[in-house]
Amino acid sequence: MNDAIISKCPFTGLNITTHPEWENITISKEHSVSYRIIENNILLGEAIGTTNLESIKKSLNIALKIINENFDNKPFVYIESFSKFTSSTTSSRKYYIKFMKSLKKMKGLIYYNVNPILSLSLKLGQKLNFFGFDIHVTKNYVEAMELALKTLNIKKDFEKLDNKKKITPNNYTWDIQFDDYSVRHEIINKNILHIVSKGTLDIKHTPKVFEYLDRFIKDNFANLTGQYYYVVDANNVSITRKCRKIYLKKILSIYKRFPFKSYVYYGSNRLHEVLAMFFKPFINFNVKSAKDFNDVLEFIKKNNTIINTEVVQQNISNETQDYIDEFLVFLGKIDWESDSFNKNYKKDATHPFYQVYDAITLIKSDLDELYLEKQKNEEEKAALQHKLQQSLKLETMGKLAGSVAHDLNNVLSGIVSYPDIILKELPINKENNKVEKYIKRMQTSGKKAADIVQDLLTLSRSGVVNLETVNLNNIIEDYLKSLEFNVLKSTYPKVSVEYNLSANLDNILASAIHLSKMIMNLIINAAEAISTKGKIKISTKNKYFNNISIKGYNKKANGNYIELIVSDNGLGISEQDQPKIFEPFYSKKTMGRSGTGLGMMVIKGTVDEHNGFIFLKSEEKKGTAFNLYFPVKKGIINKSLVKNVTDFKGKGESILIIDDDEDQRIISYKIIKNLQYSVTTVSGGNEAVKYLKNNTADLIVLDMIMPPGIGGLETYKQIKEINPDQKAIIVSGYAATKDVKEVQRLGAGKFIKKPYTIEGIG
């Protein structure tokens, strides 16, 4: 910059670059800032006054612009001088922390001349790792610079510089100067004792400091008893805890010997205000807090009160001592590293220590916000990581299921479908009864294998879902009458099942097959959770929710639902295991005895597919209950149930089977032929299109995946060009993909998953 000002720092000898536009920038009436660059990679900022959200945004935008224009994306250190900083709002502090976290190249954030309250907050925040970046609190500018250079691995020797002599501001000289504390005494308008200090007043300084103070007052104000003002600049000074009592005694001693009209301090931070209120019960002179020195002069100009110059001995009353004891007990109960503390002290504004309690509450409240924000961020991060892991597991299973389902289901068709053909053609006699039994067992085993593949597809959200209006009571009752349930009862003879199904249960839109599998899994899990004798309870009823947020779900429940509860009095689930039960392949069952570890995940997947939600309540050794909810959907249930194969035989209608798998074509041909249809088969989409150019079919049975030729979607599109009214049903060993839905949109009928039976295809 052409108008940049480059100079040497008188304290450290470091190069300083500034600019007129960076100095004393007015942000608001209460807030201004200044910026300097030290040694090309240190940004020094000075905040003046009080910040709110809007002003902090403006000032930090200026800082960001300076950083971007001068540091060229290289590492730097940010130093903040709080010498003239007064206070900030909670929202501005949050924004400030967020901004600092966004500075990826910042190697460290250093503060100096920080008031004790803020210093405590920063140090505790650093200890609890609230900020997520390095924060350091130093005593003064020189220490801040030394630490900044150390952070940036820059070697610089300050010992050769006469920084102690030059540390005084402006051109004033100090009456008394230590390494870490300096004090100057001034007489203004003959009746104002103006004391300016810098640094931290400690016990080691007091003998010399108070000796000089006594002499100065005796020499200059002894003849102004009760008519002069004791004025203190509190901008850049602090007092150690051990020194405060000594300081108070000294002021009382001065007042006793050389009474002043008022003790006035200005530029104070919150701690000074607190200390003044804390000491108020012990003093009998007027204390005034002013904003700045001009405010002090206005106060003196308006204050014409003549005070009593008679010295009154001040003693601590029993009541005051009780206040002190009470306050010390209160302090002793605060755990600074927890997220809460006892706030039930109920002090009102008339209490002598009200502002002391208020200040402690303010500090603790800020720390609590940081603690809770950190805790919330960690919990959200852990939840997101867990969700990502679950998503990756499901994605892996989806790929696994997708890669094997089509081919495996085609293979299983031979095991599931051929038995129907064999049994249809097998002569009925006593000798064949045993053979028939074995064939049915083989078919049952094939169906179980197909069910496992279907479970994988359900978990990966790729399952086939044909929705229809159903009543959950009917599905439960059908399962309780099924062969599977009878087998379960024989396996667990000491487990009884009770059910209480609402007589007027509303209908839902659902897949009856999926809900039946869900009911079966819930009851099997309940039975297995009962070690010896026990009871399973099943109940249903209607439920209404009025826009209620659902824990664990990013949605709200609103309107009519049905409720299903399946409970047992078994072993229960431990608290640490409860979050894991819906994870894929998580199981506590004995390996090889039962289950695949997919049951609970299939239940959860089914609930999610139907826009419902599920809750678990369990206690070890007392049992488990699952509460499931499904949204109500008004509709009429189709009660036409086919019970005999003769009910769905054809009348010679022409069927074209399109499938690339030879075994599947043979099975389909045999099954459909037995249903008295006229059947033709082709091995792919191209052959089907060619056939239908010269022939017709009342219905086509269309496979979706037929490598290496064209797939089901493209096949149907080309067939529709030949015959726009062509009817079709879709079969596949995989899932209801986007292509399936598109084929259905173009006019095809239902989706049937392989392997299928005579009843299923009929």
Secondary structure, 3 states (H helix, E strand, C coil): CCCCEEEECCCCCCEEEECHHHCCEEEECCEEEEEEEECCCEEEEEEEEEECHHHHHHHHHHHHHHHHHHCCCCCEEEEEECCCEEEECHHHHHHHHHHHHHCCCEEEEEEECCCHHHHHHHHHHHHCCCCCCCEEEECCHHHHHHHHHHHCCCCCCCCCCCHHHHCCCCCCCCCEECCCEEEEEEEECCCEEEEEEEEEECHHHHHHHHHHHHHHHHHHHHHHCCCCEEEEECCCEEECHHHHHHHHHHHHHHHHHCCCCEEEEECCCHHHHHHHHHHHHHCCCCEEEECCHHHHHHHHHHCCCCCCCCCCCCCCCHHHHHHHHHHHHHHHCCCCCCCCCCCCCCCCCCCCCHHHHHHHHHHHHHHHHHHHHHHHHHHHHHHHHHHHHHHHHHHHHHHHHHHHHHHHHHHHHHHHHHHHHHHHHCCCCHHHHHHHHHHHHHHHHHHHHHHHHHHHHHHCCCCCCCCEEECHHHHHHHHHCCHHHHHHHHHCCCEEEEEEECCCCCCEEECHHHHHHHHHHHHHHHHHCCCCCEEEEEEEEEEEEEEEECCCCCCEEEEEEEEEEEEECCCCCCCCCHHHCCCCCCCCCCCCCCCCCCHHHHHHHHHHHCCCEEEEEEECCCEEEEEEEEEECCCCCCCCCCCCHHHHCCCCCEEEEECCCHHHHHHHHHHHHHCCCEEEEECCHHHHHHHHHHCCCCEEEEECCCCCCCCHHHHHHHHHHHCCCCCEEEEECCCCCHHHHHHHHCCCCCEEECCCCHHHHC
